[in-house]
Amino acid sequence: MERTRNFCIIAHIDHGKSTLADRLLQSTGTVSERDMQNQLLDDMDLERERGITIKSHAIQMNYKHEGEDYTLNLIDTPGHVDFSYEVSRSIAACEGALLIVDASQGVEAQTISNLYLALEHDLEIIPVLNKIDLPGAMPDEMTDQVVELLGCDREDVIHASGKEGLGIDEILDAIIHKIPAPKGDPKAPLQAMIFDSVFNSFRGIEVIFRVFDGAIKKGDKVKFVNTGKTYDADEIGILRLKQDPQEEISAGNVGYLISGIKVAKEVKVGDTITHVDRPTTKIIKGFEDVKPMVFAGIYPVDTTEYEELRASMEKLQLNDASLVWEPETSAALGFGFRCGFLGMLHLEIVQERLEREFDMTVITTVPSVQFHAVQPDGTKEEINAPSEMPENNTISHIEEPFIKAQIISKAEFVGPIIGLCMDKRGVIQNQVYLTSDRVELTFNMPLAEIVFDFFDKLKTISRGYASLDYELTGFVRSDMVKLDVMLNGDKIDALSAIVHRDKAHHWGKRLCEKLKELVPRQMFEIAIQASIGSKIIARESVRALRKNVLAKCYGGDISRKRKLLEKQKKGKKRMRQVGNVEIPQEAFMAVLKLD
C-alpha cells in the first residue's frame, strides 16, 4: 500500500490529457510498442473520431523507482464542461491530480473549475505545462499564470510535451514523491466505492471500484449497501489494457468486479460495497445527484421499438451516470422518454451512442431547460417540457434558471463577446484582466439562451480562443411564453418551445420559414403557423401541387378550360379540410439549428 499511487489527469479541452496518458503508459512499459496507438485509453469509436474523451478511463501501471516497485493507478478524464460529472467521480477515487495547462493557451475556464473540484477533495496537485514544443508556446508567461493560480513555486511546474515525450520521467518522479500513498486499514471490514460501471452483453454488468478499507477476494459474498442486494464475486481483477484477473484486491487499489448482475437498476454509482458476513459500519458518502441542464424528448422512429429503446437507455445509463430519463408520451410521436442532459454536446453524444452501440434510430425534440411555474398561493411546479406549461391565467408567474457564466478570452474579442451575451439577455457582472492580453468576463445569464448554439457562436467570434464554464445560480422571475407550431390548425407538440416574450416573434417567424423549406408539398395547401395562446404571430404557406387538368384540351373554348380549373379548385378546398401532413425527421432537427 505504501507503494501505491492513485491519480487522475485534469485539464481544459484539448490541452493534451490523453496524449500525456499515452506517454506515461509507454514509458512505464504498460503497453508494448506493437499495441501502441494514439488516444489509447479512448476505446469508443466516437472518441477517436472527434478527438475528445467522453468517458473517464482507469488503468494500472507498474513503475520501478530507485529499485522499488510502485503501482500507479491512472484515471484519464474528459475536459468538456458537459462531462464534468465524470471528472468529479474520478477525483473521488484518487489522492492526487496532474493539472495540465497548454503552453500556448494558458489557464482556461475549465482548468480553473476542475482545479477547484480537485481541491475540494484535498488532492495533491502537480502542475504540468504541456505542449512546450509548439512554435506558439510561451513557457515563461504561462508558468507565471500557473504559479499565480496555485500559489506554488516556479520550480514545481514541470515542463513537458506529450507529443515528443519530454518531461515524462519528471512527472513520474513527482507522482511518487508528492502524491501521498492511500490511507486505509487492510484488516478492517471491506469498504469499497463504485465509481463507474460498464455493460458487457456476455458477462453482465462490470463494476469498477476503489477499495478504501479491507480487502476483497475472489469468491467472496459481497453486498451493495444502497440496494441491499448480495452477490458472489465471480471474478475480480485490476484494469490494465485488458482486464487482469486477481485473487485479491486490498485497500488503496482500484479494480473491477464481475458477478453476473443482469439488471441495470441494481448498480448505482457512488454505492458502497462490503462483505455480507462482516459488513462495514462506515458508508461512503457517494456523489451528489447530477443536475441536468437541458431536457429533450427521445422517441423511437418506429413506435414498436419502445421497449428496445428502454432497454438501451438502461444500459447506456450504466456507462453514463449523468443521463437522467423518465417515460413520456407525445401526440405527434407516440411513446418515448423525457431525458435530462448536462449540455448540448452530451445530448448529441447520447443520440449518437444510441444509434451506434444499440442500433436505435431516434427522433429528438426541441431541447428545453427546467422552468418553475409559481401558483398564486406560492407553490412551485416544475416544467420540463413545453407540453407541461399551464395556461397563463392559472399561474402567478414563471421562473427560469439563471447561470453564472465565466468566459476567458483574448482582450481583442471582448467587444463581440459582450455583444453576444447581451443578445442572449446576459448581464455583465465582472471583468478582470488576468494578463495584459487575457480577460475573464463574468455574466449572469438565462440558461435557456445558452442551450442551443451559444458555445458554437462564442467559439466563432473568438476564433476558438474563448473558453466557457458555467454553474447554476438559481431561478429568477421572467416573462416566458409557450410558442406553439401548427400545421393546418393541428398543434405539433414536439415542435413547441418555451421562449422569452421579446424573442417569441423572431423565433416563430424563423421557425415557420424553416419548416416551409422542409415540409414536402402535398396536393393541398399547408398553412404553417406559430402562435402564443390563441394569437397567431407568424405564418407561411406551402403551396399545393397542381395536376395539369388542361393537358387534354387542345385549343377549344376558354369556358371549357375555366370549368375544369373551377372543378379543381373545389376539389382542393375539400382536400384541405381532410388532408394530414407527414413531417420529415429533419424538421425536428432543424429547430436545433435556428439562428
Secondary structure, 3 states (H helix, E strand, C coil): CCCEEEEEEEECCCCCHHHHHHHHHHHCCCCCCCCCCCCCCCCCHHHHHHCCCCCCEEEEEEEEECCEEEEEEEEECCCCHHHHHHHHHHHHCCCEEEEEEECCCECCHHHHHHHHHHHHCCCEEEEEEECCCCCCCCHHHHHHHHHHHHCCCHHHCEECECCCCECHHHHHHHHHHHCCCCCCCCCCCCEEEEEEEEEECCCEEEEEEEEEECEEECCCEEEECCCCCEEECCEEEEECCCEEEECEEECCCEEEEEEEECCHHHCCCCCEEEECCCCCCCCCCCCCCCCCCEEEEEEECCHHHHHHHHHHHHHHHHHCCCCEEEEEEECCCEEEEEEEECCHHHHHHHHHHHHHHHCCCEEECCCECCEEEECCCCCEEEECCHHHCCCHHHCCEEEEEEEEEEEEEEHHHHHHHHHHHHHCCCEEEEEEECCCCEEEEEEEEEHHHHCCCHHHHHHHHCCCCCEEEEEEEEEEEECEEEEEEEECCEECHHHCEEEEHHHHHHHHHHHHHHHHHHCCCCCCCEEEEEEECCEEEEEEEECCCCCCCCCCCCCCCHHHHHHHHHHHHHHHHHHHHHCCCCCCHHHHHHHHHCC
